[in-house]
Amino acid sequence: MTALGRAGVPGDIGPMIAAFLSDENRWINGQRIEVSGGMAL
């Protein structure tokens, strides 16, 4: 089903959201970041 071989869980999405919202990534904008476990390659 996915490149990782398993379905995602909320705990897989949270770290990406936290990283995206951190001040360290303040220069990232207007991006589409796919967090699908490789389902949409």
C-alpha positions as semicolon CSV with decimal commas, in nm:
position;residue;x (nm);y (nm);z (nm)
1;M;0,000;0,000;0,000
2;T;0,281;0,246;0,086
3;A;0,657;0,252;0,042
4;L;0,693;0,205;0,418
5;G;0,460;-0,096;0,416
6;R;0,216;0,033;0,678
7;A;-0,061;0,283;0,728
8;G;0,023;0,611;0,894
9;V;-0,086;0,705;1,244
10;P;-0,130;1,053;1,396
11;G;0,211;1,019;1,561
12;D;0,367;1,013;1,214
13;I;0,219;1,350;1,121
14;G;0,282;1,541;1,445
15;P;0,662;1,560;1,417
16;M;0,639;1,703;1,065
17;I;0,393;1,969;1,178
18;A;0,611;2,057;1,478
19;A;0,921;2,084;1,257
20;F;0,740;2,297;1,001
21;L;0,610;2,538;1,268
22;S;0,940;2,576;1,453
23;D;1,140;2,899;1,429
24;E;1,429;2,704;1,277
25;N;1,223;2,662;0,960
26;R;1,090;3,017;0,937
27;W;1,219;3,051;0,578
28;I;1,003;2,764;0,450
29;N;0,688;2,897;0,290
30;G;0,453;2,813;0,009
31;Q;0,551;2,445;0,002
32;R;0,345;2,131;-0,032
33;I;0,506;1,873;0,192
34;E;0,377;1,521;0,132
35;V;0,352;1,316;0,452
36;S;0,205;0,996;0,311
37;G;0,461;0,727;0,384
38;G;0,535;0,709;0,012
39;M;0,178;0,640;-0,099
40;A;0,193;0,931;-0,345
41;L;0,528;0,878;-0,518
